[in-house]
Amino acid sequence: MKTLRVCCALLFAISFAFMVGCEGEEGPQGPEGPQGPEGPGFTENTWMGNNGDNCIGCHSEATEQWMETGHHEATASLADFGSDDAYCLSCHTTGFDGTVDDEHNLVDNGATSDGYDDYWPPETAEDSTRIAMLEGVQCEACHGPMGSTYTDHKPEVSFATRMEDGEYLALCDPCHHNQLDEWAMSGHGGALETHEMTIEEYNDEFNAFSNCWTCHTSEGYIMTNDPDYAGMGRPEVASLIGCVTCHDPHNDGYDMQLRTIADQEVLYNVNYEATFSGYGTAQTCAQCHHARRDVDNVEDQIAEGYEHFGPHPSPQMDMFLGTGSYEIDGYDYADGRSHAHQSVTRDFEGNTQQACVACHMQYTTTSPEHQNHEFAPDVALCQTCHPGAQDFDVDGFQTTIETKLATLLDEIGVDDSHDLGDPEITTVEQRMAGYAYAFVDNDGSKGVHNPYYAEALLDNAIAFMQAQNNLAGK
């Protein structure tokens, strides 16, 4: 009987296999089910905080450098004043997007619900823990709150500073708006207007050649002067010289987080070798504000002529040091090697500033107190050494320099200074004298940067041309 049952079962299995057949193709995907509840932890675009602990795993170098900056200590710096002031905390913490009124009261908590302002003032132990995690201007203050992944942040960080559609593109704007308004009035901020270009035209002009982009674009300057960015490559559209060109958001390598303080040598040094060194924060200015013409270039200009005759239109460092221009043999230029302005210092908020910064970045008490970023000198700074000065034409010296420039051009015998480098118009002797004109004129200060050197260049060039004209019977 048992054998019969086994046989029947086996026959049934064989019959069922023939009825079922082979496995068919998988059918289409069914409709998506409802969204499940959120998992534990933070949701998308939440301020993580915790002073860089969440970033240091992948960005150790940047985070460790940032920990030495004033941004890291921003909340702690309010210990003696403003630590309970919503206006101060709005820029000295992370994730604070609430509205603060003129009386410094917190009016609303803004768009997000997990920034510093959403837990301040603390009412529970959880509130205190959260605001402690969000103290200081942390990574997310600029890079935006954590997104759905570790690489998803908003807004996207760029090197741009200029204004577009009525708003500055710089992420520094919410807390450094005064400096940006000043920057917009400077030669850096007004570059598009000065050159009468759109940003696209500016990019085509100054981002196209390696010898231009290093000082005319933010990316070029950073790549040239910051080893961390040496290989970042040329962008499709470069940015004007702006906030992060000079200031490194991550690194406090020098005062005010300036990116570089490298020494700069005068390139045309056959007459007098000099290096711009030891001038503190002014070292940053000298990286671009120098003549850029080496010995071969200058000698060729004199011998053969040159379309862009003279130094690059930025010889301020060379003029300040009293060298760098072509000097005519047999004439004395020694008095211009040293002058009073080389030792001028100013004390800004306990920091002694020298050279360029001492005159071009006066301290302003406009809230918050800072050094002015218009870079325009204030005549009040001159009055320390020149009591009663009402303008920069102290004792009529700028007028004297303008008169001597006109006299030199007249002695050379050209109506337009643009003709100085034209070999069909000028001789070698005329170009020898003409280089002094180009150098003093391109400096732009009308002698203020170095009165003695400017006057020596022009006086000697005028005397040389008068001697040449006498020999020629003119």
Residue pairs with C-beta under 8 A, 6 or more apart in sequence:
42 48
42 114
42 146
44 147
44 148
45 112
45 144
45 145
45 146
45 147
45 148
45 154
46 114
46 145
46 146
47 94
47 95
47 112
47 114
47 115
47 116
47 134
47 140
47 145
47 146
48 54
48 133
48 140
48 145
48 146
49 94
49 95
49 130
49 133
49 134
49 138
49 140
50 133
50 138
51 67
51 72
51 133
51 135
51 136
51 138
52 63
52 66
52 67
52 72
52 138
52 139
54 146
55 62
55 63
55 139
56 63
56 64
58 150
59 139
62 250
63 139
65 250
65 251
65 252
65 253
66 72
66 139
66 249
66 250
66 251
68 251
68 252
69 249
69 250
69 251
69 252
69 257
70 77
70 252
70 257
71 136
71 137
71 138
71 141
71 249
72 136
72 137
72 138
73 136
74 91
74 92
74 93
74 135
74 136
74 137
75 83
75 89
75 92
75 93
75 135
75 136
76 135
76 136
77 92
78 85
78 88
78 89
78 92
81 88
82 88
82 89
82 92
83 89
84 121
85 104
86 98
86 100
86 104
86 105
86 106
86 117
86 120
87 100
87 104
89 96
89 116
89 117
89 120
90 96
90 98
90 100
90 117
91 137
91 174
91 175
92 136
92 137
93 115
93 116
93 117
93 131
93 134
93 135
93 136
93 137
94 115
94 116
94 134
94 135
94 136
94 137
94 138
94 140
94 141
95 112
95 114
95 115
95 116
95 117
95 118
95 134
95 140
95 141
95 145
96 110
96 115
96 116
96 117
97 109
97 110
97 111
97 112
97 115
97 117
98 106
98 107
98 108
98 109
98 110
98 115
98 117
98 118
99 106
99 107
99 108
99 110
100 106
100 107
101 107
106 117
106 120
109 115
109 117
109 118
110 117
112 118
112 145
114 130
114 145
115 134
116 131
116 134
116 135
119 126
119 127
119 128
119 130
119 131
119 134
120 127
120 131
121 127
122 128
122 131
137 175
140 146
140 153
142 157
142 171
142 249
143 153
143 157
144 153
144 154
144 155
145 153
145 154
146 152
146 153
147 153
147 154
155 171
157 171
158 169
158 239
159 218
159 219
159 222
159 239
159 242
159 244
159 245
160 169
160 170
160 218
160 239
160 240
160 242
161 168
161 169
161 170
161 172
161 180
161 183
161 189
161 218
161 239
161 240
161 241
161 242
161 243
161 244
161 245
162 168
162 169
162 189
162 192
162 199
162 239
162 240
162 242
163 169
163 184
167 173
168 177
168 180
170 176
170 180
170 242
170 243
170 244
172 179
172 180
172 243
172 244
173 180
176 243
178 366
178 367
178 368
178 370
179 243
179 370
179 373
180 243
180 373
182 372
182 373
182 374
183 189
183 242
183 243
183 373
183 374
184 190
185 374
185 376
186 373
186 374
186 375
186 376
187 194
187 375
188 240
188 241
188 242
188 375
189 240
189 242
191 202
191 216
191 240
191 241
192 198
192 199
192 202
192 240
195 201
195 202
195 205
197 205
199 237
199 240
200 237
202 240
203 217
203 237
203 238
205 212
206 212
206 213
206 216
206 217
206 238
207 213
207 216
207 217
207 220
207 234
207 235
207 237
207 238
210 220
212 220
213 219
213 220
213 234
213 238
214 220
214 221
214 223
214 224
214 288
215 221
215 241
215 287
215 288
215 314
216 241
217 238
217 239
217 240
217 241
218 238
218 239
218 240
218 241
218 242
218 244
218 245
219 232
219 234
219 235
219 238
219 239
220 234
220 238
221 241
221 245
221 287
221 288
222 229
222 232
222 244
222 245
222 259
223 229
223 230
223 231
223 232
223 233
225 259
225 260
225 262
225 287
226 248
226 259
226 260
239 245
245 259
246 258
246 259
246 284
247 256
247 257
247 258
247 259
248 257
248 258
248 259
249 257
251 257
251 259
253 259
253 261
254 261
254 281
255 280
255 281
255 351
256 281
258 281
258 284
259 284
260 283
260 284
260 287
261 280
261 281
261 283
261 284
262 283
262 287
263 275
263 276
263 277
263 283
264 275
264 276
264 277
264 283
264 286
264 287
264 290
264 317
265 273
265 274
265 275
265 276
266 272
266 273
266 274
266 275
266 276
266 290
266 291
266 317
266 318
266 321
266 323
266 324
267 290
267 291
267 292
267 293
267 294
267 295
267 324
268 291
268 293
268 294
268 295
268 297
268 298
268 311
268 318
268 323
268 324
268 325
268 326
269 295
269 323
269 324
270 295
271 323
271 327
271 333
272 322
272 323
272 333
272 337
273 323
274 318
274 321
274 322
274 323
274 324
274 337
276 283
276 286
276 290
276 317
276 320
276 321
276 355
277 283
279 286
279 354
279 355
279 356
280 352
280 353
280 354
280 355
280 357
281 353
281 354
281 357
282 353
282 354
282 355
282 356
282 357
282 358
285 316
285 317
285 355
285 356
285 357
285 360
286 317
286 356
288 314
289 314
289 315
289 316
289 317
289 356
290 312
290 314
290 315
290 316
290 317
290 318
290 324
291 311
291 312
291 314
291 315
291 317
291 318
291 324
291 325
291 439
292 311
292 312
292 314
293 301
293 311
293 312
293 324
298 326
298 435
300 306
301 309
301 310
301 326
301 421
301 431
301 435
302 326
302 428
302 431
302 432
302 435
303 428
304 423
305 421
305 422
305 423
305 426
305 431
306 421
307 421
308 421
309 420
309 421
309 431
309 434
309 435
309 438
310 420
310 421
310 434
310 435
310 437
310 438
310 439
310 441
310 442
311 318
311 324
311 325
311 438
311 439
311 442
312 442
313 442
314 442
315 324
315 325
315 439
315 442
315 443
316 356
316 443
316 444
316 445
316 449
317 324
318 324
318 325
318 439
319 325
319 439
319 440
319 443
319 445
319 449
319 450
319 453
319 454
320 341
320 342
320 355
320 356
320 449
320 450
321 337
321 342
321 450
322 333
322 336
322 337
322 338
322 339
322 450
322 452
322 453
323 336
323 337
323 453
324 439
325 435
325 436
325 439
325 453
325 457
326 432
326 435
326 436
326 439
327 333
327 457
327 460
328 432
328 433
328 460
328 461
328 464
331 456
331 460
331 463
331 464
332 456
332 460
333 453
333 456
333 457
333 460
335 452
335 453
335 456
336 450
336 452
336 453
336 454
336 455
336 456
336 457
337 453
339 450
339 451
339 452
339 453
340 385
341 448
341 449
341 450
341 451
342 355
342 450
344 354
344 355
344 358
344 359
344 385
345 352
345 353
345 354
345 358
346 352
346 353
346 354
346 357
346 358
346 359
346 362
346 363
346 381
347 353
348 361
348 363
348 371
349 363
349 369
353 361
353 371
357 371
358 381
359 377
359 378
359 381
360 375
360 376
360 377
361 371
361 372
361 373
361 375
362 371
362 372
362 377
362 378
362 380
362 381
363 369
363 370
363 371
363 372
364 370
364 371
364 372
372 378
377 392
379 389
379 390
379 391
379 392
382 389
382 392
382 394
383 389
386 394
386 395
392 398
392 446
392 448
393 399
397 446
397 447
397 448
397 451
398 446
398 447
398 448
400 447
400 455
401 440
401 446
401 447
401 454
401 455
401 458
402 446
404 455
404 458
404 459
404 462
405 437
405 440
405 441
405 458
407 458
407 462
408 433
408 434
408 436
408 437
408 458
408 461
408 462
408 465
409 415
409 417
409 437
411 433
411 462
411 465
411 466
411 469
412 420
412 426
412 430
412 433
412 434
412 437
412 465
413 430
414 420
414 425
414 426
414 430
414 434
417 434
417 437
417 438
417 441
419 425
419 426
420 426
420 430
420 431
420 434
420 437
420 438
421 431
421 434
426 434
429 464
429 465
429 468
430 465
430 468
432 461
432 464
433 461
433 462
433 464
433 465
433 468
434 461
435 461
436 457
436 458
436 460
436 461
437 458
437 461
439 457
440 447
440 454
440 457
440 458
443 449
443 454
446 454
447 454
447 455
